[in-house]
Amino acid sequence: MSGDLTSPAAVQLCYKNLNGSCVKTSYSSGPRLLLYAVFGFGAVLAVFGNLLVMTSILHFKQLRSPANSLIASLACADFLVGATVMPFSMVMSVESCWYFGVSYCKFHSCFEGSFCCASIYHLCFISIDRYMAVTVPLIYPTRLTASASATCIAFSWLLSITYSFSLLYTGANEAGLEELVSALTCVGGCQIAVNQSWVLVNFLIFLIPTLVMITVYSKIFLIAKKQARKIESLSNKTAKSSDSHKDRVAKRERKAAQTLGIAVVAFFISQLPYFIDSIVDAFLGFITPPRVYEILVWIAYYNSAMNPLIYAFFYPWFRKAIKLIVTGKILSDNSSSINLFPE
């Protein structure tokens, strides 16, 4: 009896009757369905939530600004995570097997790295944009022009894609790990090993823009607090009336900075555990249990679904835009001219 339980025939394989197949360690039916539901919900939310953000900004004239172009491009990165990364990772995480071919395994890893890196740089440029909007509102429109926004977007995408694809397709990430890679290689597997040097580079790519964002938003919140105090200290009603429009604009810029600051904090919290674990693994011999690693990866993935929820919670204009899109009013004549910022 005990011999039968430990016999090779009891072992599940990703590809039955195929030499070199990876061992399959999938969940039982209950947890399996639950995980598909949780992971699938995240993918759907990332796809449709970010699609709503992009549609809103591209359709409504009032939202077509250089600053919002950066937000739309960030939403595009998150949309692509939901469309090209999360569905395939979902199957891999639940079934413990990769059924989508060797070629797409590497593409999948490149997409994962590219879109994460693009998100970091977009958020960094957005934080600098918010800083200028709050600190130098009079000359801000001349600083972030359409061409400047396009340059930031192009830089974010080109650098991210070039770095990720070059790293993985040259094999630089596996230098010194040949024995480990050989041991991990099997039919139905999709493990990408990254050596210590490139893990540190990846961490710096994450850490440096994040420190810039934290510094910038700290300054923004201090300035916003001072501005709020000045507005509250105004006792002359005439002065309040004459400056009412300017105050509303300033309040809107501060609210936008605060909302995007929350998005930055959410990104930092969701991504930091994964990057720290990558360093620990690289220097301590890849000791992280597979289940723990999967949890960290999916926490990072779920960040792509978080931004639309943050916008919906804090931006009245986004809630109004969603309502117009969902009800089909976006298809009516002149819908692009609808005012989303009622005074």
ZANU-792141 format. One record per atom (N, C-alpha, C): x, y, z. Coordinates in pm, whole numbers, padded with zeros to 5 digits, always signed. Layout:
N
XYZ
...
! end
This chain:
343
+00084-00121+00000
+00000+00000+00000
+00087+00126+00000
+00182+00134+00095
+00266+00252+00102
+00354+00265-00021
+00394+00152-00076
+00476+00158-00197
+00400+00216-00314
+00269+00187-00321
+00189+00240-00431
+00176+00391-00422
+00168+00442-00297
+00150+00586-00279
+00272+00664-00324
+00386+00606-00318
+00508+00677-00353
+00564+00637-00489
+00489+00559-00562
+00537+00513-00692
+00530+00625-00795
+00613+00622-00898
+00613+00726-01001
+00478+00742-01068
+00397+00636-01071
+00267+00645-01138
+00174+00741-01067
+00199+00766-00934
+00112+00855-00857
+00144+01001-00882
+00258+01028-00943
+00301+01166-00966
+00227+01223-01087
+00171+01342-01069
+00102+01410-01179
+00203+01489-01261
+00188+01483-01392
+00277+01555-01482
+00198+01658-01564
+00266+01764-01605
+00201+01866-01690
+00161+01804-01824
+00250+01722-01878
+00223+01653-02005
+00244+01504-01982
+00136+01429-01973
+00144+01286-01947
+00216+01213-02061
+00292+01111-02023
+00363+01025-02119
+00463+01101-02204
+00514+01215-02150
+00614+01292-02224
+00740+01304-02139
+00849+01256-02192
+00975+01263-02118
+01015+01409-02093
+01063+01435-01973
+01107+01570-01940
+00995+01662-01899
+00875+01610-01874
+00764+01694-01832
+00782+01741-01689
+00736+01862-01661
+00739+01914-01524
+00635+01840-01439
+00661+01835-01310
+00566+01775-01217
+00454+01876-01189
+00331+01828-01189
+00215+01914-01167
+00171+01904-01021
+00156+02020-00956
+00112+02024-00816
-00005+02120-00802
-00114+02090-00873
-00229+02180-00873
-00310+02165-00745
-00400+02260-00724
-00486+02260-00606
-00604+02165-00625
-00670+02132-00514
-00794+02054-00522
-00904+02142-00579
-01019+02082-00611
-01123+02152-00687
-01175+02279-00620
-01197+02277-00487
-01250+02395-00418
-01157+02514-00423
-01035+02502-00366
-00939+02612-00374
-00906+02651-00518
-00908+02554-00607
-00877+02580-00749
-00977+02677-00809
-01106+02651-00788
-01210+02742-00839
-01202+02879-00774
-01173+02881-00644
-01162+03008-00572
-01048+03093-00627
-00934+03030-00652
-00819+03103-00706
-00846+03154-00847
-00911+03072-00929
-00947+03119-01063
-01039+03241-01054
-01131+03240-00958
-01224+03351-00941
-01149+03478-00897
-01059+03463-00799
-00985+03579-00747
-00890+03635-00852
-00813+03548-00917
-00718+03594-01018
-00791+03647-01142
-00898+03578-01180
-00975+03622-01297
-01040+03756-01274
-01090+03779-01153
-01150+03910-01120
-01047+04021-01133
-00925+03994-01086
-00819+04095-01098
-00787+04127-01243
-00781+04024-01327
-00752+04046-01469
-00863+04125-01537
-00988+04088-01509
-01103+04158-01569
-01106+04305-01524
-01081+04327-01396
-01082+04464-01343
-00969+04547-01404
-00852+04485-01421
-00740+04557-01481
-00770+04593-01626
-00831+04502-01700
-00861+04527-01841
-00971+04632-01857
-01087+04609-01795
-01201+04698-01819
-01190+04829-01741
-01130+04824-01621
-01111+04947-01545
-01019+05044-01616
-00907+04995-01664
-00812+05082-01735
-00863+05120-01873
-00945+05033-01933
-01008+05070-02060
-01102+05188-02042
-01172+05191-01928
-01259+05305-01897
-01179+05433-01879
-01064+05423-01813
-00979+05540-01794
-00932+05594-01929
-00881+05505-02014
-00832+05548-02145
-00943+05607-02232
-01060+05541-02231
-01173+05590-02311
-01218+05727-02264
-01223+05746-02133
-01266+05875-02077
-01174+05987-02123
-01045+05965-02109
-00949+06071-02142
-00942+06097-02292
-00951+05992-02371
-00943+06010-02516
-01071+06067-02577
-01186+06038-02514
-01314+06081-02574
-01354+06222-02533
-01349+06253-02405
-01400+06382-02358
-01294+06491-02376
-01333+06594-02450
-01240+06703-02482
-01184+06770-02358
-01266+06779-02255
-01226+06846-02133
-01110+06774-02063
-01093+06647-02094
-00989+06568-02029
-00864+06554-02114
-00868+06607-02236
-00752+06595-02325
-00648+06701-02290
-00559+06666-02201
-00453+06756-02158
-00322+06678-02155
-00207+06747-02160
-00079+06676-02152
-00067+06592-02026
-00118+06644-01913
-00109+06570-01787
-00192+06443-01793
-00313+06453-01846
-00399+06335-01856
-00349+06235-01960
-00270+06282-02055
-00210+06189-02152
-00116+06092-02080
-00044+06143-01979
+00041+06056-01899
-00041+05952-01823
-00156+05996-01770
-00243+05903-01696
-00301+05799-01791
-00339+05840-01912
-00392+05745-02010
-00287+05644-02051
-00162+05689-02065
-00054+05597-02101
-00024+05500-01987
-00032+05549-01863
-00016+05462-01747
-00127+05357-01745
-00250+05400-01775
-00363+05307-01781
-00341+05203-01890
-00277+05244-02000
-00248+05149-02109
-00152+05040-02061
-00050+05079-01983
+00044+04980-01928
-00030+04881-01837
-00117+04934-01752
-00194+04847-01661
-00293+04760-01738
-00352+04816-01843
-00443+04740-01929
-00369+04621-01992
-00249+04645-02040
-00172+04539-02104
-00129+04431-02005
-00105+04469-01880
-00077+04368-01778
-00198+04276-01763
-00317+04337-01757
-00439+04259-01743
-00470+04174-01864
-00430+04218-01983
-00466+04148-02107
-00361+04045-02150
-00233+04074-02129
-00128+03987-02184
-00047+03912-02078
-00061+03948-01952
+00019+03885-01847
-00066+03806-01749
-00165+03871-01690
-00242+03809-01581
-00317+03682-01621
-00384+03675-01738
-00457+03551-01772
-00366+03429-01780
-00248+03446-01836
-00156+03334-01852
-00091+03298-01719
-00059+03400-01639
-00005+03373-01505
-00109+03305-01417
-00236+03336-01440
-00343+03274-01363
-00342+03122-01382
-00335+03079-01506
-00332+02936-01534
-00206+02873-01477
-00093+02942-01492
+00034+02891-01440
+00029+02878-01287
-00029+02977-01220
-00033+02976-01074
-00123+02866-01020
-00237+02845-01086
-00333+02747-01036
-00295+02605-01077
-00254+02588-01201
-00224+02454-01253
-00079+02414-01231
+00007+02510-01198
+00151+02489-01180
+00219+02441-01308
+00157+02466-01421
+00213+02427-01551
+00195+02540-01651
+00291+02550-01743
+00285+02649-01850
+00244+02577-01979
+00126+02611-02030
+00071+02541-02148
+00075+02628-02275
+00151+02736-02274
+00142+02833-02384
+00269+02843-02469
+00355+02745-02459
+00470+02739-02547
+00593+02809-02491
+00709+02762-02533
+00836+02816-02485
+00855+02961-02530
+00817+02992-02654
+00837+03127-02707
+00758+03230-02628
+00631+03198-02601
+00550+03298-02530
+00589+03306-02383
+00654+03205-02329
+00703+03212-02192
+00799+03330-02178
+00892+03341-02272
+00989+03451-02265
+00922+03583-02296
+00830+03585-02393
+00755+03707-02423
+00676+03752-02300
+00613+03657-02235
+00534+03685-02115
+00619+03753-02008
+00739+03701-01987
+00830+03759-01888
+00877+03899-01931
+00899+03916-02062
+00938+04048-02114
+00825+04149-02097
+00703+04106-02128
+00588+04194-02109
+00573+04235-01963
+00588+04138-01876
+00575+04161-01733
+00674+04269-01687
+00801+04253-01726
+00903+04349-01688
+00884+04484-01754
+00847+04484-01882
+00830+04609-01957
+00719+04695-01898
+00604+04634-01872
+00489+04712-01826
+00506+04760-01683
+00575+04680-01601
+00604+04723-01464
+00698+04842-01466
+00803+04833-01545
+00901+04941-01557
+00836+05067-01614
+00750+05049-01716
+00680+05164-01775
+00592+05232-01672
+00525+05155-01588
+00440+05212-01484
+00521+05298-01388
+00639+05250-01351
+00725+05324-01258
+00760+05461-01316
+00803+05462-01442
+00846+05589-01502
+00728+05682-01527
+00613+05627-01564
+00495+05711-01582
+00457+05778-01450
+00456+05700-01342
+00422+05756-01212
+00523+05862-01168
+00649+05841-01201
+00752+05939-01167
+00729+06070-01242
+00703+06061-01372
+00677+06183-01451
+00548+06252-01405
+00448+06172-01369
+00322+06229-01321
+00344+06305-01191
+00428+06252-01103
+00456+06320-00976
+00525+06454-01000
+00618+06456-01095
+00687+06582-01129
+00587+06682-01190
+00497+06631-01274
+00392+06715-01332
+00305+06777-01223
+00263+06698-01125
+00179+06749-01016
+00254+06851-00932
+00385+06828-00915
+00466+06923-00838
+00468+07060-00906
+00486+07061-01038
+00486+07188-01111
+00349+07254-01108
+00243+07173-01118
+00107+07229-01118
+00074+07298-00987
+00128+07245-00878
+00098+07303-00746
+00192+07418-00712
+00319+07407-00749
+00418+07507-00708
+00430+07626-00802
+00414+07601-00932
+00425+07713-01028
+00305+07712-01122
+00184+07734-01069
+00063+07720-01151
+00055+07819-01267
+00119+07937-01254
+00109+08038-01359
+00189+08000-01483
+00305+07939-01463
+00389+07902-01578
+00380+07753-01610
+00302+07681-01530
+00288+07537-01550
+00243+07500-01692
+00141+07571-01750
+00097+07533-01885
+00207+07542-01991
+00308+07627-01966
+00417+07639-02063
+00526+07535-02040
+00522+07469-01926
+00623+07368-01893
+00583+07231-01948
+00462+07187-01911
+00417+07055-01959
+00329+07074-02083
+00394+07084-02196
+00323+07097-02323
+00293+06958-02378
+00218+06955-02487
+00187+06826-02550
+00314+06754-02595
+00410+06829-02646
+00535+06766-02691
+00616+06714-02573
+00615+06787-02461
+00688+06742-02342
+00624+06615-02287
+00491+06610-02285
+00420+06490-02239
+00450+06372-02330
+00449+06394-02461
+00479+06287-02557
+00621+06235-02538
+00715+06325-02508
+00853+06285-02485
+00864+06195-02361
+00794+06233-02254
+00794+06153-02131
+00736+06014-02156
+00627+06010-02231
+00561+05882-02261
+00653+05794-02346
+00712+05853-02451
+00801+05778-02539
+00922+05725-02462
+00978+05809-02375
+01094+05767-02295
+01057+05649-02206
+00943+05658-02139
+00898+05553-02047
+00883+05419-02119
+00818+05421-02234
+00792+05297-02307
+00918+05242-02373
+00995+05327-02440
+01113+05278-02513
+01218+05223-02418
+01244+05294-02309
+01344+05246-02214
+01301+05114-02151
+01174+05106-02112
+01123+04986-02045
+01128+04864-02136
+01080+04880-02259
+01076+04768-02353
+01217+04726-02393
+01302+04824-02421
+01440+04794-02462
+01515+04720-02351
+01500+04768-02228
+01570+04705-02116
+01523+04562-02093
+01393+04541-02085
+01340+04409-02053
+01372+04306-02160
+01348+04342-02287
+01373+04247-02395
+01522+04220-02413
+01606+04323-02396
+01751+04303-02411
+01804+04212-02301
+01757+04233-02178
+01805+04153-02065
+01772+04005-02084
+01647+03976-02121
+01604+03836-02128
+01647+03766-02256
+01651+03840-02367
+01685+03774-02494
+01836+03761-02517
+01917+03835-02441
+02062+03816-02450
+02108+03708-02352
+02021+03673-02259
+02057+03573-02158
+02144+03626-02047
+02159+03760-02041
+02244+03820-01938
+02193+03789-01798
+02062+03774-01785
+02003+03746-01653
+02041+03608-01599
+02083+03516-01687
+02114+03379-01644
+02263+03354-01627
+02345+03456-01651
+02490+03438-01640
+02527+03394-01499
+02599+03283-01487
+02638+03230-01357
+02534+03139-01295
+02419+03125-01359
+02312+03040-01305
+02282+02923-01399
+02378+02884-01479
+02354+02782-01580
+02307+02649-01519
+02367+02609-01409
+02327+02483-01345
+02184+02490-01293
+02149+02603-01232
+02013+02620-01181
+01912+02620-01295
+01942+02691-01402
+01853+02697-01518
+01834+02559-01578
+01943+02482-01587
+01935+02347-01641
+01847+02258-01553
+01858+02276-01421
+01778+02196-01329
+01630+02233-01335
+01602+02362-01362
+01463+02409-01367
+01395+02380-01500
+01475+02356-01603
+01419+02339-01737
+01344+02207-01750
+01216+02216-01784
+01135+02097-01811
+01017+02140-01897
+00953+02045-01962
+00840+02074-02049
+00717+02109-01965
+00668+02229-01984
+00555+02274-01903
+00597+02371-01793
+00723+02413-01796
+00772+02508-01698
+00797+02644-01761
+00795+02748-01679
+00825+02884-01729
+00888+02964-01616
+01008+02922-01576
+01079+02990-01468
+01192+03073-01529
+01196+03200-01493
+01302+03289-01539
+01392+03320-01420
+01518+03282-01429
+01614+03308-01322
+01691+03437-01352
+01711+03517-01248
+01785+03643-01262
+01899+03643-01161
+02021+03668-01208
+02137+03662-01119
+02144+03786-01029
+02241+03784-00938
+02250+03888-00835
+02270+04028-00893
+02354+04038-00995
+02384+04169-01052
+02258+04234-01111
+02184+04158-01189
+02067+04215-01255
+01949+04231-01159
+01945+04151-01054
+01843+04172-00951
+01864+04308-00884
+01990+04341-00858
+02020+04472-00798
+01985+04586-00893
+02013+04567-01022
+01977+04669-01121
+01825+04687-01124
+01752+04575-01125
+01605+04583-01125
+01555+04657-01002
+01616+04629-00888
+01573+04694-00764
+01600+04845-00769
+01714+04882-00825
+01746+05026-00837
+01650+05095-00934
+01613+05025-01041
+01516+05081-01136
+01383+05108-01067
+01349+05023-00971
+01227+05044-00892
+01248+05149-00783
+01361+05142-00713
+01382+05225-00594
+01406+05372-00625
+01491+05401-00724
+01527+05540-00751
+01406+05625-00792
+01325+05583-00892
+01204+05662-00923
+01108+05671-00804
+01101+05563-00724
+01012+05564-00608
+01056+05668-00506
+01186+05677-00481
+01237+05778-00388
+01211+05920-00440
+01224+05936-00572
+01192+06066-00633
+01045+06100-00609
+00958+06003-00630
+00814+06026-00612
+00780+06058-00467
+00841+05985-00374
+00814+06009-00232
+00860+06149-00193
+00977+06190-00241
+01029+06324-00212
+00938+06432-00269
+00899+06414-00395
+00815+06514-00462
+00679+06528-00395
+00616+06415-00365
+00483+06422-00303
+00489+06474-00160
+00598+06450-00091
+00614+06508+00043
+00616+06660+00034
+00688+06711-00065
+00691+06856-00086
+00555+06909-00128
+00486+06835-00213
+00353+06877-00259
+00257+06890-00141
+00257+06792-00054
+00163+06795+00059
+00195+06909+00155
+00324+06940+00174
+00361+07053+00260
+00314+07185+00198
+00334+07198+00067
+00292+07320-00003
+00140+07332-00002
+00072+07221-00028
-00074+07222-00029
-00130+07260+00108
-00065+07215+00213
-00109+07249+00349
-00095+07399+00374
+00016+07456+00328
+00037+07601+00344
-00067+07679+00264
-00094+07634+00140
-00193+07703+00057
-00331+07698+00119
-00367+07582+00175
-00498+07568+00239
-00510+07663+00358
-00404+07678+00434
-00406+07768+00549
-00424+07914+00506
-00356+07950+00395
-00369+08088+00345
-00511+08118+00301
-00574+08021+00233
-00712+08040+00187
-00806+08053+00306
-00785+07971+00409
-00871+07975+00526
-00853+08104+00605
-00733+08163+00597
-00705+08285+00673
-00761+08411+00609
-00811+08399+00487
-00868+08517+00420
-00997+08559+00490
-01001+08680+00538
-01120+08727+00610
-01202+08826+00528
-01141+08879+00424
-01210+08977+00341
-01299+08906+00240
-01430+08919+00250
-01523+08849+00162
-01506+08889+00016
-01472+09014-00009
-01452+09060-00147
-01333+08989-00209
-01230+08978-00130
-01110+08909-00180
-01141+08764-00209
-01222+08702-00122
-01259+08562-00145
-01338+08546-00272
-01427+08641-00298
-01511+08632-00417
-01429+08649-00543
-01337+08745-00541
-01258+08771-00661
-01161+08658-00691
-01119+08588-00586
-01023+08480-00607
-01090+08343-00610
-01222+08338-00615
-01292+08211-00602
-01254+08112-00712
-01244+08161-00836
-01210+08070-00946
-01068+08019-00930
-00977+08109-00895
-00838+08068-00876
-00826+07967-00763
-00903+07989-00658
-00900+07897-00544
-00954+07760-00583
-01058+07759-00664
-01115+07631-00706
-01017+07554-00793
-00948+07625-00881
-00847+07560-00965
-00734+07505-00880
-00688+07585-00783
-00580+07540-00696
-00623+07419-00615
-00747+07421-00567
-00800+07308-00491
-00806+07183-00578
-00845+07201-00704
-00852+07086-00796
-00714+07027-00821
-00613+07113-00837
-00477+07065-00858
-00426+06990-00736
-00458+07043-00617
-00415+06975-00494
-00484+06840-00481
-00612+06836-00513
-00686+06710-00504
-00629+06607-00603
-00593+06653-00722
-00533+06562-00821
-00400+06509-00770
-00320+06598-00708
-00191+06555-00654
-00209+06454-00542
-00306+06477-00456
-00332+06385-00346
-00378+06249-00397
-00467+06251-00496
-00517+06125-00552
-00406+06044-00617
-00322+06111-00694
-00212+06042-00760
-00106+06000-00658
-00097+06076-00548
-00008+06035-00440
-00052+05903-00380
-00182+05884-00366
-00237+05757-00315
-00204+05645-00413
-00213+05673-00543
-00178+05573-00645
-00031+05533-00634
+00055+05630-00604
+00198+05601-00588
+00221+05513-00465
+00154+05546-00354
+00168+05466-00232
+00120+05323-00257
+00007+05309-00327
-00046+05175-00358
+00054+05097-00443
+00115+05164-00540
+00216+05098-00625
+00335+05054-00542
+00382+05141-00455
+00498+05111-00371
+00472+04991-00280
+00355+04991-00214
+00322+04884-00121
+00307+04750-00192
+00249+04752-00312
+00225+04627-00385
+00351+04571-00450
+00443+04658-00491
+00562+04613-00562
+00681+04585-00473
+00693+04657-00361
+00813+04645-00277
+00836+04503-00226
+00734+04431-00174
+00760+04294-00126
+00818+04204-00234
+00770+04217-00358
+00822+04134-00466
+00969+04163-00494
+01006+04292-00499
+01144+04328-00530
+01238+04287-00416
+01194+04302-00292
+01276+04260-00178
+01297+04108-00182
+01190+04035-00211
+01200+03889-00219
+01295+03848-00331
+01295+03922-00443
+01386+03890-00554
+01531+03901-00510
+01562+04004-00431
+01698+04021-00380
+01734+03909-00284
+01642+03880-00191
+01666+03773-00093
+01691+03641-00165
+01608+03611-00264
+01623+03486-00339
+01757+03478-00410
+01794+03587-00477
+01917+03586-00556
+02041+03565-00469
+02041+03620-00347
+02159+03613-00262
+02157+03496-00164
+02040+03433-00144
+02030+03323-00049
+01991+03191-00116
+02008+03185-00247
+01988+03058-00316
+01843+03024-00345
+01760+03123-00374
+01621+03102-00416
+01546+03014-00315
+01533+03069-00195
+01474+02994-00084
+01324+03017-00066
+01266+03110-00140
+01125+03141-00123
+01037+03024-00167
+00945+02977-00080
+00853+02870-00121
+00768+02915-00240
+00738+02825-00334
+00661+02863-00454
+00528+02933-00423
+00456+02886-00320
+00327+02947-00287
+00344+03091-00241
+00448+03116-00162
+00475+03253-00114
+00511+03343-00232
+00593+03290-00322
+00632+03367-00441
+00509+03403-00525
+00418+03308-00541
+00296+03334-00618
+00213+03445-00554
+00204+03445-00423
+00128+03549-00353
+00189+03686-00379
+00321+03696-00369
+00390+03824-00391
+00371+03873-00535
+00378+03780-00630
+00358+03816-00770
+00218+03871-00793
+00118+03806-00735
-00019+03849-00759
-00055+03977-00684
+00010+04002-00573
-00007+04133-00507
+00044+04242-00601
+00157+04217-00666
+00211+04313-00762
+00119+04329-00883
+00066+04216-00934
-00025+04222-01047
-00150+04305-01015
-00201+04285-00896
-00327+04351-00858
-00316+04503-00856
-00193+04554-00850
-00177+04699-00857
-00231+04756-00988
-00226+04677-01095
-00278+04722-01224
-00429+04740-01222
-00495+04675-01128
-00640+04689-01115
-00679+04796-01014
-00580+04845-00937
-00611+04938-00828
-00635+05081-00874
-00556+05128-00972
-00565+05268-01011
-00704+05312-01055
-00775+05234-01140
-00912+05274-01175
-01003+05286-01053
-00984+05199-00953
-01064+05208-00831
-01032+05335-00753
-00904+05371-00751
-00862+05495-00682
-00922+05616-00752
-00916+05618-00885
-00974+05729-00961
-01125+05738-00938
-01191+05623-00939
-01337+05621-00922
-01377+05672-00784
-01294+05643-00685
-01326+05683-00549
-01300+05832-00525
-01195+05886-00587
-01154+06024-00556
-01185+06125-00666
-01211+06081-00789
-01235+06175-00899
-01383+06177-00937
-01457+06282-00907
-01598+06291-00952
-01610+06287-01104
-01513+06347-01174
-01520+06349-01320
-01511+06207-01378
-01432+06120-01313
-01420+05983-01362
-01550+05906-01339
-01612+05929-01224
-01740+05862-01196
-01846+05906-01297
-01846+06034-01330
-01943+06085-01428
-01914+06028-01567
-01785+06019-01601
-01747+05964-01731
-01787+05817-01741
-01768+05741-01634
-01807+05600-01633
-01956+05586-01657
-02034+05669-01590
-02179+05663-01605
-02220+05690-01749
-02156+05787-01813
-02187+05821-01951
-02148+05708-02046
-02036+05643-02017
-01989+05534-02103
-02077+05410-02088
-02106+05374-01963
-02183+05253-01936
-02326+05264-01987
-02385+05383-01976
-02524+05403-02020
-02536+05426-02170
-02424+05434-02239
-02425+05452-02384
-02441+05595-02429
-02447+05690-02336
-02462+05830-02373
-02339+05886-02443
-02230+05812-02431
-02108+05853-02498
-02123+05848-02650
-02223+05771-02699
-02246+05757-02843
-02331+05869-02902
-02390+05953-02817
-02476+06061-02866
-02392+06174-02925
-02458+06257-03005
-02388+06370-03068
-02335+06466-02962
-02215+06516-02987
-02153+06616-02900
-02129+06565-02757
-02129+06435-02737
-02103+06383-02603
-01962+06414-02556
-01871+06432-02652
-01733+06463-02614
-01719+06600-02551
-01820+06686-02569
-01815+06821-02516
-01885+06837-02381
-01935+06728-02324
-02006+06733-02196
-01910+06782-02087
-01961+06871-02002
-01881+06926-01893
-01874+06826-01779
-01752+06783-01747
-01730+06688-01638
-01686+06755-01510
-01665+06887-01516
-01619+06962-01399
-01719+07073-01365
-01838+07041-01317
-01933+07144-01281
-01879+07231-01169
-01892+07363-01190
-01842+07457-01088
-01943+07471-00975
! end
